[in-house]
C-alpha cells in the first residue's frame, strides 16, 4: 500500500510542478493545490499505514492499549489543510485582481508592476 501511495505522491508532485510552470494563472493555482495535496498525502504516509485502533485511554488505564494509531500525522494534516485553504483563498484573490488589471491570465503579460 505504501508503494502505491508513493507513486501517487510522485505523480501529484510532478503534475503540480508541471502545472505551476505553465504561463496561466489558473494552472498555477491548480498546481499549487496539487502540491498541497501531495504534501498532505506524504505526511499521512510517513506516519505509517498500520491497521490500529484510535489512541483512546480506557477508563482505569493510564495509557492506550497497543497497537494504536499515531495522532501526530493526523494533527499535522489538519493544520496543513487549514493553512492551504488560507493560502489558496489569498492566491485566488491576488490572482483575480492581477488578471483583472492585466486583462488576461497569461503570466508573460504581467511584466509591469505599475498599471
C-alpha positions in Angstrom: 0.0 0.0 0.0 2.9 2.4 0.8 4.3 1.8 -2.7 1.1 2.7 -4.4 0.8 5.9 -2.2 4.4 6.7 -3.0 3.6 6.5 -6.7 0.5 8.7 -6.2 2.6 11.3 -4.3 5.2 11.4 -7.0 2.5 11.8 -9.7 0.9 14.6 -7.7 4.2 16.4 -7.2 5.1 16.0 -10.9 1.7 17.2 -12.0 1.7 20.1 -9.6 5.2 21.3 -10.7 4.3 20.9 -14.3 1.1 22.9 -13.8 3.0 25.6 -11.9 5.5 26.0 -14.8 2.7 26.9 -17.2 2.0 30.6 -18.0 -1.6 30.6 -17.0 -2.7 31.9 -13.5 -5.4 29.3 -13.4 -2.9 26.5 -14.0 -0.6 28.0 -11.4 -3.4 27.8 -8.8 -4.3 24.2 -9.8 -0.6 23.3 -9.4 -0.5 24.9 -6.0 -3.5 22.8 -4.9 -1.9 19.6 -6.3 1.3 20.3 -4.4 -0.5 20.9 -1.1 -2.5 17.6 -1.5 0.8 15.8 -2.3 2.4 17.2 0.8 -0.6 16.1 2.9 -0.5 12.6 1.5 3.2 12.5 2.1 2.7 13.4 5.8 -0.1 10.8 6.0 2.1 8.1 4.5 5.1 8.9 6.7 3.0 8.3 9.8 2.8 4.6 8.8 -0.2 2.7 7.5 -1.0 0.1 10.0 -4.4 -1.2 11.0 -4.7 0.1 14.5 -7.1 1.4 16.9 -7.6 5.1 17.8 -5.4 6.2 20.8 -8.2 6.2 23.4 -7.4 5.6 27.0 -9.8 3.1 28.6 -11.2 4.1 32.0 -8.9 2.7 34.7 -5.8 2.7 32.4 -3.2 5.4 32.1 -2.0 4.7 28.5 -3.9 3.4 25.5 -3.6 -0.2 24.6 -1.1 -1.1 21.9 -1.2 -1.0 18.9 -2.8 2.4 18.4 -2.6 4.9 15.6 -0.2 7.8 15.9 -2.3 11.0 16.1 0.5 13.4 15.2 0.4 13.0 11.4 -3.4 13.5 11.5 -3.0 16.7 13.5 -0.3 17.9 11.1 -2.5 17.2 8.1 -5.5 19.0 9.6 -3.2 22.0 10.3 -1.8 21.8 6.7 -5.3 21.7 5.3 -6.3 24.8 7.1 -3.2 26.6 6.1 -3.5 25.5 2.4 -7.1 26.8 2.4 -5.9 30.2 3.6 -3.1 30.3 1.1 -5.4 29.2 -1.7 -8.0 31.9 -0.8 -5.3 34.6 -0.7 -3.8 33.4 -4.0 -7.2 33.3 -5.7 -7.9 36.9 -4.6 -4.5 38.1 -5.6 -4.5 36.4 -9.0 -8.1 37.5 -9.7 -7.0 41.1 -9.1 -3.9 40.7 -11.2 -5.8 39.2 -14.1 -8.4 41.9 -13.8 -5.7 44.6 -14.1 -3.8 42.9 -16.9 -6.9 41.8 -18.8 -5.5 38.2 -19.2 -4.3 35.3 -17.1 -1.0 35.0 -19.0 2.0 35.5 -16.7 4.1 36.9 -19.5 1.7 39.9 -19.8 2.2 40.7 -16.1 5.6 42.4 -16.7 4.9 45.8 -15.2 4.3 46.5 -11.5 2.5 49.8 -12.2 -0.7 49.7 -14.2 
